[in-house]
Amino acid sequence: MKWAENLTELQATLSLYSSTSLPEAMTISASDAKRFCDSRAFSDWRASREGESKLQVAIVDRLNGVIRSIGALAKTMRRQ
């Protein structure tokens, strides 16, 4: 049963990350799917995507800081 779960997980990963439809990914052998997921190119791509995500989080954090600062400035100006 555990191997079936692992195979399904592997096929879903292949489908999500390789622009392959799930039915098509299900026809690919487990060894080919594992080789894809274990490849250096896939690892590099994942690292690149993680870097992009971190960059987006940093941008959102900076915008939140700007918004907070504008709010604090508006409060200060109202008091005067």
N, C-alpha and C positions, 0 to 999 in steps of 0.2 A: 504493500500500500504506500509506503514511504517513497519508493522509487517512482510511483505514478504521480505523486505530488511534486516531486523534484522535476520530473519530465514536463509536467504541466507548467510549472514555474519557469523552466528553461524555455519552453515554447512561447509563453507569454512575454518573457523578456526579449526573445528574438523578434517577436511581432512588434513590440513597442519601439525597440531601438533600431530596427533595420528596415522600417517602412515596409514590412511584409504583413500581409493579411494573416489573421490567426489561422484560418484553415490551411493556408499555404505553409505557415510555420509548423503546423502539426504534421505536415508530410516530410519535413526535414528530419533526418536521423538525429538521435540524441547526441551522438559523438560530434556531428557537424555543428549542432547548436552550441554545444559546450566549447568546441574549438573557437567559434565566433566570440562567445562571451569571454573566453580566456585570452583572446588575442591582444597584442600590444596596441593595435589600432583602436580597438574598443575601449581599452583602459585609457588611452590618450584622449579619446573623444569624451569619455565620462568625466575625466579631469577638467577638460575644457568647459564642459557644461557646468560643472560645479563652480569653476571660476567665474563664469558668466552670472550664475545665481548669486554668488557672493558680491559681485559688483552691483547687481540690482538691489540687493539688500542695503549696501552702503549708500547708494543713491537715495533710496527711500528714507533711510535714517537721517541723512543730511536734510532732506526736504522736511521731515518731521521737526528737526531742530530749527529750521527757518520758520516754520509755521508757529512753533512755540515762542520763538523770539518776537515774531510779529504780534502775537497775542499779548505778550508781556509788555511790549512797547505801546500797544493800544491801551492797555490798562493804565500804564504810567501817564499817558497823554490825557486820559479822561480825568485823572486825579488833579491835574494842574489847572 
